[in-house]
Amino acid sequence: MPERLSDRQVLLALLLTLMLVFGLIVQTRTLHADPASPLLWREQPATDPGTLRI
């Protein structure tokens, strides 16, 4: 039967996993953040369409 993990090993594994996930999130967010790219705004309709015609 395999050995059981101690509480310290489980907590260390959880901490390392959280640090890895946090690092990946921060890394991908900074790579895709381009300050030179403009914001894309939705254009307003020229006239009020009124009711929907089918």
mmCIF file as Biopython writes it, N, C-alpha, C and O atoms, coordinates in Angstrom:
data_model
#
loop_
_atom_site.group_PDB
_atom_site.id
_atom_site.type_symbol
_atom_site.label_atom_id
_atom_site.label_alt_id
_atom_site.label_comp_id
_atom_site.label_asym_id
_atom_site.label_entity_id
_atom_site.label_seq_id
_atom_site.pdbx_PDB_ins_code
_atom_site.Cartn_x
_atom_site.Cartn_y
_atom_site.Cartn_z
_atom_site.occupancy
_atom_site.B_iso_or_equiv
_atom_site.auth_seq_id
_atom_site.auth_asym_id
_atom_site.pdbx_PDB_model_num
ATOM 1   N N  . MET A ? 1  ? 0.845   -1.168 0.000   1.0 0.0 1  A 1 
ATOM 2   C CA . MET A ? 1  ? 0.000   0.000  0.000   1.0 0.0 1  A 1 
ATOM 3   C C  . MET A ? 1  ? 0.900   1.244  0.000   1.0 0.0 1  A 1 
ATOM 4   O O  . MET A ? 1  ? 1.900   1.282  0.716   1.0 0.0 1  A 1 
ATOM 5   N N  . PRO A ? 2  ? 0.548   2.267  -0.804  1.0 0.0 2  A 1 
ATOM 6   C CA . PRO A ? 2  ? 1.410   3.452  -0.871  1.0 0.0 2  A 1 
ATOM 7   C C  . PRO A ? 2  ? 1.395   4.245  0.437   1.0 0.0 2  A 1 
ATOM 8   O O  . PRO A ? 2  ? 0.436   4.208  1.207   1.0 0.0 2  A 1 
ATOM 9   N N  . GLU A ? 3  ? 2.492   4.959  0.653   1.0 0.0 3  A 1 
ATOM 10  C CA . GLU A ? 3  ? 2.582   5.785  1.858   1.0 0.0 3  A 1 
ATOM 11  C C  . GLU A ? 3  ? 1.609   6.950  1.775   1.0 0.0 3  A 1 
ATOM 12  O O  . GLU A ? 3  ? 1.331   7.474  0.696   1.0 0.0 3  A 1 
ATOM 13  N N  . ARG A ? 4  ? 1.099   7.342  2.931   1.0 0.0 4  A 1 
ATOM 14  C CA . ARG A ? 4  ? 0.214   8.502  2.975   1.0 0.0 4  A 1 
ATOM 15  C C  . ARG A ? 4  ? 1.061   9.768  3.018   1.0 0.0 4  A 1 
ATOM 16  O O  . ARG A ? 4  ? 2.174   9.768  3.545   1.0 0.0 4  A 1 
ATOM 17  N N  . LEU A ? 5  ? 0.530   10.827 2.465   1.0 0.0 5  A 1 
ATOM 18  C CA . LEU A ? 5  ? 1.233   12.106 2.485   1.0 0.0 5  A 1 
ATOM 19  C C  . LEU A ? 5  ? 0.965   12.816 3.802   1.0 0.0 5  A 1 
ATOM 20  O O  . LEU A ? 5  ? -0.136  12.744 4.347   1.0 0.0 5  A 1 
ATOM 21  N N  . SER A ? 6  ? 1.965   13.488 4.297   1.0 0.0 6  A 1 
ATOM 22  C CA . SER A ? 6  ? 1.780   14.243 5.537   1.0 0.0 6  A 1 
ATOM 23  C C  . SER A ? 6  ? 1.028   15.536 5.235   1.0 0.0 6  A 1 
ATOM 24  O O  . SER A ? 6  ? 0.921   15.956 4.083   1.0 0.0 6  A 1 
ATOM 25  N N  . ASP A ? 7  ? 0.513   16.151 6.283   1.0 0.0 7  A 1 
ATOM 26  C CA . ASP A ? 7  ? -0.213  17.410 6.121   1.0 0.0 7  A 1 
ATOM 27  C C  . ASP A ? 7  ? 0.689   18.488 5.535   1.0 0.0 7  A 1 
ATOM 28  O O  . ASP A ? 7  ? 0.249   19.300 4.721   1.0 0.0 7  A 1 
ATOM 29  N N  . ARG A ? 8  ? 1.927   18.493 5.943   1.0 0.0 8  A 1 
ATOM 30  C CA . ARG A ? 8  ? 2.878   19.491 5.443   1.0 0.0 8  A 1 
ATOM 31  C C  . ARG A ? 8  ? 3.094   19.330 3.940   1.0 0.0 8  A 1 
ATOM 32  O O  . ARG A ? 8  ? 3.175   20.325 3.221   1.0 0.0 8  A 1 
ATOM 33  N N  . GLN A ? 9  ? 3.189   18.095 3.457   1.0 0.0 9  A 1 
ATOM 34  C CA . GLN A ? 9  ? 3.384   17.857 2.029   1.0 0.0 9  A 1 
ATOM 35  C C  . GLN A ? 9  ? 2.157   18.280 1.227   1.0 0.0 9  A 1 
ATOM 36  O O  . GLN A ? 9  ? 2.288   18.833 0.135   1.0 0.0 9  A 1 
ATOM 37  N N  . VAL A ? 10 ? 0.973   18.023 1.761   1.0 0.0 10 A 1 
ATOM 38  C CA . VAL A ? 10 ? -0.257  18.409 1.064   1.0 0.0 10 A 1 
ATOM 39  C C  . VAL A ? 10 ? -0.360  19.927 0.989   1.0 0.0 10 A 1 
ATOM 40  O O  . VAL A ? 10 ? -0.683  20.472 -0.067  1.0 0.0 10 A 1 
ATOM 41  N N  . LEU A ? 11 ? -0.089  20.614 2.095   1.0 0.0 11 A 1 
ATOM 42  C CA . LEU A ? 11 ? -0.142  22.073 2.098   1.0 0.0 11 A 1 
ATOM 43  C C  . LEU A ? 11 ? 0.905   22.672 1.162   1.0 0.0 11 A 1 
ATOM 44  O O  . LEU A ? 11 ? 0.638   23.662 0.480   1.0 0.0 11 A 1 
ATOM 45  N N  . LEU A ? 12 ? 2.080   22.082 1.129   1.0 0.0 12 A 1 
ATOM 46  C CA . LEU A ? 12 ? 3.120   22.557 0.227   1.0 0.0 12 A 1 
ATOM 47  C C  . LEU A ? 12 ? 2.705   22.366 -1.236  1.0 0.0 12 A 1 
ATOM 48  O O  . LEU A ? 12 ? 2.933   23.245 -2.067  1.0 0.0 12 A 1 
ATOM 49  N N  . ALA A ? 13 ? 2.101   21.229 -1.545  1.0 0.0 13 A 1 
ATOM 50  C CA . ALA A ? 13 ? 1.638   20.982 -2.911  1.0 0.0 13 A 1 
ATOM 51  C C  . ALA A ? 13 ? 0.544   21.976 -3.299  1.0 0.0 13 A 1 
ATOM 52  O O  . ALA A ? 13 ? 0.537   22.476 -4.423  1.0 0.0 13 A 1 
ATOM 53  N N  . LEU A ? 14 ? -0.376  22.265 -2.382  1.0 0.0 14 A 1 
ATOM 54  C CA . LEU A ? 14 ? -1.432  23.244 -2.665  1.0 0.0 14 A 1 
ATOM 55  C C  . LEU A ? 14 ? -0.845  24.636 -2.874  1.0 0.0 14 A 1 
ATOM 56  O O  . LEU A ? 14 ? -1.253  25.350 -3.790  1.0 0.0 14 A 1 
ATOM 57  N N  . LEU A ? 15 ? 0.095   25.020 -2.044  1.0 0.0 15 A 1 
ATOM 58  C CA . LEU A ? 15 ? 0.718   26.332 -2.166  1.0 0.0 15 A 1 
ATOM 59  C C  . LEU A ? 15 ? 1.471   26.464 -3.489  1.0 0.0 15 A 1 
ATOM 60  O O  . LEU A ? 15 ? 1.367   27.488 -4.163  1.0 0.0 15 A 1 
ATOM 61  N N  . LEU A ? 16 ? 2.218   25.444 -3.856  1.0 0.0 16 A 1 
ATOM 62  C CA . LEU A ? 16 ? 2.947   25.487 -5.126  1.0 0.0 16 A 1 
ATOM 63  C C  . LEU A ? 16 ? 1.997   25.534 -6.316  1.0 0.0 16 A 1 
ATOM 64  O O  . LEU A ? 16 ? 2.269   26.220 -7.301  1.0 0.0 16 A 1 
ATOM 65  N N  . THR A ? 17 ? 0.889   24.812 -6.230  1.0 0.0 17 A 1 
ATOM 66  C CA . THR A ? 17 ? -0.098  24.834 -7.308  1.0 0.0 17 A 1 
ATOM 67  C C  . THR A ? 17 ? -0.718  26.216 -7.447  1.0 0.0 17 A 1 
ATOM 68  O O  . THR A ? 17 ? -0.867  26.723 -8.559  1.0 0.0 17 A 1 
ATOM 69  N N  . LEU A ? 18 ? -1.080  26.826 -6.322  1.0 0.0 18 A 1 
ATOM 70  C CA . LEU A ? 18 ? -1.654  28.172 -6.369  1.0 0.0 18 A 1 
ATOM 71  C C  . LEU A ? 18 ? -0.654  29.184 -6.921  1.0 0.0 18 A 1 
ATOM 72  O O  . LEU A ? 18 ? -1.026  30.069 -7.691  1.0 0.0 18 A 1 
ATOM 73  N N  . MET A ? 19 ? 0.600   29.058 -6.533  1.0 0.0 19 A 1 
ATOM 74  C CA . MET A ? 19 ? 1.618   29.970 -7.049  1.0 0.0 19 A 1 
ATOM 75  C C  . MET A ? 19 ? 1.812   29.784 -8.553  1.0 0.0 19 A 1 
ATOM 76  O O  . MET A ? 19 ? 1.991   30.761 -9.280  1.0 0.0 19 A 1 
ATOM 77  N N  . LEU A ? 20 ? 1.778   28.549 -9.018  1.0 0.0 20 A 1 
ATOM 78  C CA . LEU A ? 20 ? 1.916   28.277 -10.444 1.0 0.0 20 A 1 
ATOM 79  C C  . LEU A ? 20 ? 0.754   28.880 -11.226 1.0 0.0 20 A 1 
ATOM 80  O O  . LEU A ? 20 ? 0.964   29.525 -12.254 1.0 0.0 20 A 1 
ATOM 81  N N  . VAL A ? 21 ? -0.466  28.672 -10.746 1.0 0.0 21 A 1 
ATOM 82  C CA . VAL A ? 21 ? -1.647  29.213 -11.427 1.0 0.0 21 A 1 
ATOM 83  C C  . VAL A ? 21 ? -1.598  30.739 -11.430 1.0 0.0 21 A 1 
ATOM 84  O O  . VAL A ? 21 ? -1.856  31.363 -12.460 1.0 0.0 21 A 1 
ATOM 85  N N  . PHE A ? 22 ? -1.273  31.340 -10.297 1.0 0.0 22 A 1 
ATOM 86  C CA . PHE A ? 22 ? -1.184  32.796 -10.221 1.0 0.0 22 A 1 
ATOM 87  C C  . PHE A ? 22 ? -0.114  33.329 -11.175 1.0 0.0 22 A 1 
ATOM 88  O O  . PHE A ? 22 ? -0.330  34.334 -11.852 1.0 0.0 22 A 1 
ATOM 89  N N  . GLY A ? 23 ? 1.027   32.665 -11.229 1.0 0.0 23 A 1 
ATOM 90  C CA . GLY A ? 23 ? 2.094   33.088 -12.134 1.0 0.0 23 A 1 
ATOM 91  C C  . GLY A ? 23 ? 1.685   32.998 -13.593 1.0 0.0 23 A 1 
ATOM 92  O O  . GLY A ? 23 ? 2.005   33.888 -14.381 1.0 0.0 23 A 1 
ATOM 93  N N  . LEU A ? 24 ? 0.986   31.941 -13.960 1.0 0.0 24 A 1 
ATOM 94  C CA . LEU A ? 24 ? 0.523   31.807 -15.343 1.0 0.0 24 A 1 
ATOM 95  C C  . LEU A ? 24 ? -0.494  32.881 -15.693 1.0 0.0 24 A 1 
ATOM 96  O O  . LEU A ? 24 ? -0.472  33.420 -16.799 1.0 0.0 24 A 1 
ATOM 97  N N  . ILE A ? 25 ? -1.384  33.196 -14.759 1.0 0.0 25 A 1 
ATOM 98  C CA . ILE A ? 25 ? -2.387  34.237 -15.012 1.0 0.0 25 A 1 
ATOM 99  C C  . ILE A ? 25 ? -1.711  35.589 -15.201 1.0 0.0 25 A 1 
ATOM 100 O O  . ILE A ? 25 ? -2.032  36.320 -16.138 1.0 0.0 25 A 1 
ATOM 101 N N  . VAL A ? 26 ? -0.788  35.921 -14.325 1.0 0.0 26 A 1 
ATOM 102 C CA . VAL A ? 26 ? -0.099  37.212 -14.421 1.0 0.0 26 A 1 
ATOM 103 C C  . VAL A ? 26 ? 0.715   37.284 -15.708 1.0 0.0 26 A 1 
ATOM 104 O O  . VAL A ? 26 ? 0.743   38.325 -16.364 1.0 0.0 26 A 1 
ATOM 105 N N  . GLN A ? 27 ? 1.364   36.209 -16.066 1.0 0.0 27 A 1 
ATOM 106 C CA . GLN A ? 27 ? 2.194   36.205 -17.268 1.0 0.0 27 A 1 
ATOM 107 C C  . GLN A ? 27 ? 1.344   36.393 -18.523 1.0 0.0 27 A 1 
ATOM 108 O O  . GLN A ? 27 ? 1.720   37.171 -19.401 1.0 0.0 27 A 1 
ATOM 109 N N  . THR A ? 28 ? 0.223   35.710 -18.628 1.0 0.0 28 A 1 
ATOM 110 C CA . THR A ? 28 ? -0.598  35.833 -19.833 1.0 0.0 28 A 1 
ATOM 111 C C  . THR A ? 28 ? -1.297  37.183 -19.893 1.0 0.0 28 A 1 
ATOM 112 O O  . THR A ? 28 ? -1.520  37.706 -20.985 1.0 0.0 28 A 1 
ATOM 113 N N  . ARG A ? 29 ? -1.648  37.761 -18.748 1.0 0.0 29 A 1 
ATOM 114 C CA . ARG A ? 29 ? -2.299  39.073 -18.747 1.0 0.0 29 A 1 
ATOM 115 C C  . ARG A ? 29 ? -1.326  40.159 -19.195 1.0 0.0 29 A 1 
ATOM 116 O O  . ARG A ? 29 ? -1.728  41.071 -19.917 1.0 0.0 29 A 1 
ATOM 117 N N  . THR A ? 30 ? -0.070  40.092 -18.792 1.0 0.0 30 A 1 
ATOM 118 C CA . THR A ? 30 ? 0.884   41.128 -19.170 1.0 0.0 30 A 1 
ATOM 119 C C  . THR A ? 30 ? 1.329   40.968 -20.621 1.0 0.0 30 A 1 
ATOM 120 O O  . THR A ? 30 ? 1.679   41.959 -21.261 1.0 0.0 30 A 1 
ATOM 121 N N  . LEU A ? 31 ? 1.324   39.762 -21.150 1.0 0.0 31 A 1 
ATOM 122 C CA . LEU A ? 31 ? 1.707   39.577 -22.547 1.0 0.0 31 A 1 
ATOM 123 C C  . LEU A ? 31 ? 0.645   40.117 -23.490 1.0 0.0 31 A 1 
ATOM 124 O O  . LEU A ? 31 ? 0.975   40.633 -24.558 1.0 0.0 31 A 1 
ATOM 125 N N  . HIS A ? 32 ? -0.617  40.007 -23.118 1.0 0.0 32 A 1 
ATOM 126 C CA . HIS A ? 32 ? -1.704  40.443 -23.986 1.0 0.0 32 A 1 
ATOM 127 C C  . HIS A ? 32 ? -2.102  41.892 -23.756 1.0 0.0 32 A 1 
ATOM 128 O O  . HIS A ? 32 ? -2.920  42.420 -24.510 1.0 0.0 32 A 1 
ATOM 129 N N  . ALA A ? 33 ? -1.567  42.543 -22.761 1.0 0.0 33 A 1 
ATOM 130 C CA . ALA A ? 33 ? -1.905  43.938 -22.486 1.0 0.0 33 A 1 
ATOM 131 C C  . ALA A ? 33 ? -1.071  44.832 -23.403 1.0 0.0 33 A 1 
ATOM 132 O O  . ALA A ? 33 ? 0.129   45.002 -23.189 1.0 0.0 33 A 1 
ATOM 133 N N  . ASP A ? 34 ? -1.703  45.393 -24.406 1.0 0.0 34 A 1 
ATOM 134 C CA . ASP A ? 34 ? -1.026  46.280 -25.348 1.0 0.0 34 A 1 
ATOM 135 C C  . ASP A ? 34 ? -1.590  47.685 -25.162 1.0 0.0 34 A 1 
ATOM 136 O O  . ASP A ? 34 ? -2.709  47.953 -25.598 1.0 0.0 34 A 1 
ATOM 137 N N  . PRO A ? 35 ? -0.842  48.592 -24.524 1.0 0.0 35 A 1 
ATOM 138 C CA . PRO A ? 35 ? -1.379  49.927 -24.264 1.0 0.0 35 A 1 
ATOM 139 C C  . PRO A ? 35 ? -1.592  50.748 -25.532 1.0 0.0 35 A 1 
ATOM 140 O O  . PRO A ? 35 ? -2.332  51.731 -25.498 1.0 0.0 35 A 1 
ATOM 141 N N  . ALA A ? 36 ? -0.971  50.379 -26.642 1.0 0.0 36 A 1 
ATOM 142 C CA . ALA A ? 36 ? -1.119  51.142 -27.876 1.0 0.0 36 A 1 
ATOM 143 C C  . ALA A ? 36 ? -2.415  50.808 -28.609 1.0 0.0 36 A 1 
ATOM 144 O O  . ALA A ? 36 ? -2.836  51.567 -29.482 1.0 0.0 36 A 1 
ATOM 145 N N  . SER A ? 37 ? -3.049  49.699 -28.277 1.0 0.0 37 A 1 
ATOM 146 C CA . SER A ? 37 ? -4.271  49.329 -28.991 1.0 0.0 37 A 1 
ATOM 147 C C  . SER A ? 37 ? -5.436  50.190 -28.504 1.0 0.0 37 A 1 
ATOM 148 O O  . SER A ? 37 ? -5.636  50.338 -27.299 1.0 0.0 37 A 1 
ATOM 149 N N  . PRO A ? 38 ? -6.199  50.753 -29.430 1.0 0.0 38 A 1 
ATOM 150 C CA . PRO A ? 38 ? -7.317  51.616 -29.038 1.0 0.0 38 A 1 
ATOM 151 C C  . PRO A ? 38 ? -8.508  50.789 -28.549 1.0 0.0 38 A 1 
ATOM 152 O O  . PRO A ? 38 ? -8.631  49.600 -28.845 1.0 0.0 38 A 1 
ATOM 153 N N  . LEU A ? 39 ? -9.364  51.446 -27.805 1.0 0.0 39 A 1 
ATOM 154 C CA . LEU A ? 39 ? -10.594 50.791 -27.369 1.0 0.0 39 A 1 
ATOM 155 C C  . LEU A ? 39 ? -11.563 50.743 -28.542 1.0 0.0 39 A 1 
ATOM 156 O O  . LEU A ? 39 ? -11.677 51.707 -29.299 1.0 0.0 39 A 1 
ATOM 157 N N  . LEU A ? 40 ? -12.244 49.651 -28.687 1.0 0.0 40 A 1 
ATOM 158 C CA . LEU A ? 40 ? -13.211 49.505 -29.768 1.0 0.0 40 A 1 
ATOM 159 C C  . LEU A ? 40 ? -14.596 49.813 -29.224 1.0 0.0 40 A 1 
ATOM 160 O O  . LEU A ? 40 ? -15.136 49.061 -28.412 1.0 0.0 40 A 1 
ATOM 161 N N  . TRP A ? 41 ? -15.163 50.913 -29.670 1.0 0.0 41 A 1 
ATOM 162 C CA . TRP A ? 41 ? -16.486 51.314 -29.213 1.0 0.0 41 A 1 
ATOM 163 C C  . TRP A ? 41 ? -17.516 50.894 -30.238 1.0 0.0 41 A 1 
ATOM 164 O O  . TRP A ? 41 ? -17.247 50.860 -31.439 1.0 0.0 41 A 1 
ATOM 165 N N  . ARG A ? 42 ? -18.670 50.584 -29.757 1.0 0.0 42 A 1 
ATOM 166 C CA . ARG A ? 42 ? -19.773 50.226 -30.625 1.0 0.0 42 A 1 
ATOM 167 C C  . ARG A ? 42 ? -20.405 51.498 -31.165 1.0 0.0 42 A 1 
ATOM 168 O O  . ARG A ? 42 ? -20.664 52.433 -30.407 1.0 0.0 42 A 1 
ATOM 169 N N  . GLU A ? 43 ? -20.652 51.540 -32.446 1.0 0.0 43 A 1 
ATOM 170 C CA . GLU A ? 43 ? -21.251 52.735 -33.031 1.0 0.0 43 A 1 
ATOM 171 C C  . GLU A ? 43 ? -22.742 52.767 -32.727 1.0 0.0 43 A 1 
ATOM 172 O O  . GLU A ? 43 ? -23.409 51.734 -32.691 1.0 0.0 43 A 1 
ATOM 173 N N  . GLN A ? 44 ? -23.246 53.972 -32.511 1.0 0.0 44 A 1 
ATOM 174 C CA . GLN A ? 44 ? -24.669 54.147 -32.255 1.0 0.0 44 A 1 
ATOM 175 C C  . GLN A ? 44 ? -25.426 54.068 -33.579 1.0 0.0 44 A 1 
ATOM 176 O O  . GLN A ? 44 ? -24.908 54.500 -34.609 1.0 0.0 44 A 1 
ATOM 177 N N  . PRO A ? 45 ? -26.645 53.521 -33.568 1.0 0.0 45 A 1 
ATOM 178 C CA . PRO A ? 45 ? -27.430 53.486 -34.807 1.0 0.0 45 A 1 
ATOM 179 C C  . PRO A ? 45 ? -27.770 54.907 -35.263 1.0 0.0 45 A 1 
ATOM 180 O O  . PRO A ? 45 ? -27.979 55.800 -34.442 1.0 0.0 45 A 1 
ATOM 181 N N  . ALA A ? 46 ? -27.822 55.100 -36.579 1.0 0.0 46 A 1 
ATOM 182 C CA . ALA A ? 46 ? -28.066 56.430 -37.137 1.0 0.0 46 A 1 
ATOM 183 C C  . ALA A ? 46 ? -29.460 56.937 -36.778 1.0 0.0 46 A 1 
ATOM 184 O O  . ALA A ? 46 ? -29.621 58.103 -36.416 1.0 0.0 46 A 1 
ATOM 185 N N  . THR A ? 47 ? -30.453 56.085 -36.875 1.0 0.0 47 A 1 
ATOM 186 C CA . THR A ? 47 ? -31.826 56.486 -36.560 1.0 0.0 47 A 1 
ATOM 187 C C  . THR A ? 47 ? -32.444 55.467 -35.632 1.0 0.0 47 A 1 
ATOM 188 O O  . THR A ? 47 ? -31.961 54.342 -35.505 1.0 0.0 47 A 1 
ATOM 189 N N  . ASP A ? 48 ? -33.514 55.876 -34.990 1.0 0.0 48 A 1 
ATOM 190 C CA . ASP A ? 48 ? -34.240 54.973 -34.101 1.0 0.0 48 A 1 
ATOM 191 C C  . ASP A ? 48 ? -35.003 53.966 -34.960 1.0 0.0 48 A 1 
ATOM 192 O O  . ASP A ? 48 ? -35.828 54.383 -35.774 1.0 0.0 48 A 1 
ATOM 193 N N  . PRO A ? 49 ? -34.770 52.677 -34.820 1.0 0.0 49 A 1 
ATOM 194 C CA . PRO A ? 49 ? -35.419 51.697 -35.691 1.0 0.0 49 A 1 
ATOM 195 C C  . PRO A ? 49 ? -36.916 51.566 -35.438 1.0 0.0 49 A 1 
ATOM 196 O O  . PRO A ? 49 ? -37.626 51.047 -36.299 1.0 0.0 49 A 1 
ATOM 197 N N  . GLY A ? 50 ? -37.420 52.010 -34.306 1.0 0.0 50 A 1 
ATOM 198 C CA . GLY A ? 50 ? -38.853 51.894 -34.038 1.0 0.0 50 A 1 
ATOM 199 C C  . GLY A ? 50 ? -39.212 50.474 -33.671 1.0 0.0 50 A 1 
ATOM 200 O O  . GLY A ? 50 ? -38.550 49.856 -32.837 1.0 0.0 50 A 1 
ATOM 201 N N  . THR A ? 51 ? -40.258 49.952 -34.289 1.0 0.0 51 A 1 
ATOM 202 C CA . THR A ? 51 ? -40.689 48.593 -33.974 1.0 0.0 51 A 1 
ATOM 203 C C  . THR A ? 51 ? -40.006 47.595 -34.891 1.0 0.0 51 A 1 
ATOM 204 O O  . THR A ? 51 ? -39.506 47.946 -35.960 1.0 0.0 51 A 1 
ATOM 205 N N  . LEU A ? 52 ? -39.994 46.372 -34.461 1.0 0.0 52 A 1 
ATOM 206 C CA . LEU A ? 52 ? -39.388 45.302 -35.232 1.0 0.0 52 A 1 
ATOM 207 C C  . LEU A ? 52 ? -40.365 44.824 -36.292 1.0 0.0 52 A 1 
ATOM 208 O O  . LEU A ? 52 ? -41.512 44.504 -35.979 1.0 0.0 52 A 1 
ATOM 209 N N  . ARG A ? 53 ? -39.927 44.771 -37.531 1.0 0.0 53 A 1 
ATOM 210 C CA . ARG A ? 53 ? -40.783 44.289 -38.622 1.0 0.0 53 A 1 
ATOM 211 C C  . ARG A ? 53 ? -40.296 42.918 -39.054 1.0 0.0 53 A 1 
ATOM 212 O O  . ARG A ? 53 ? -39.102 42.702 -39.260 1.0 0.0 53 A 1 
ATOM 213 N N  . ILE A ? 54 ? -41.220 42.016 -39.186 1.0 0.0 54 A 1 
ATOM 214 C CA . ILE A ? 54 ? -40.869 40.657 -39.604 1.0 0.0 54 A 1 
ATOM 215 C C  . ILE A ? 54 ? -41.356 40.406 -41.009 1.0 0.0 54 A 1 
ATOM 216 O O  . ILE A ? 54 ? -41.159 39.316 -41.545 1.0 0.0 54 A 1 
#
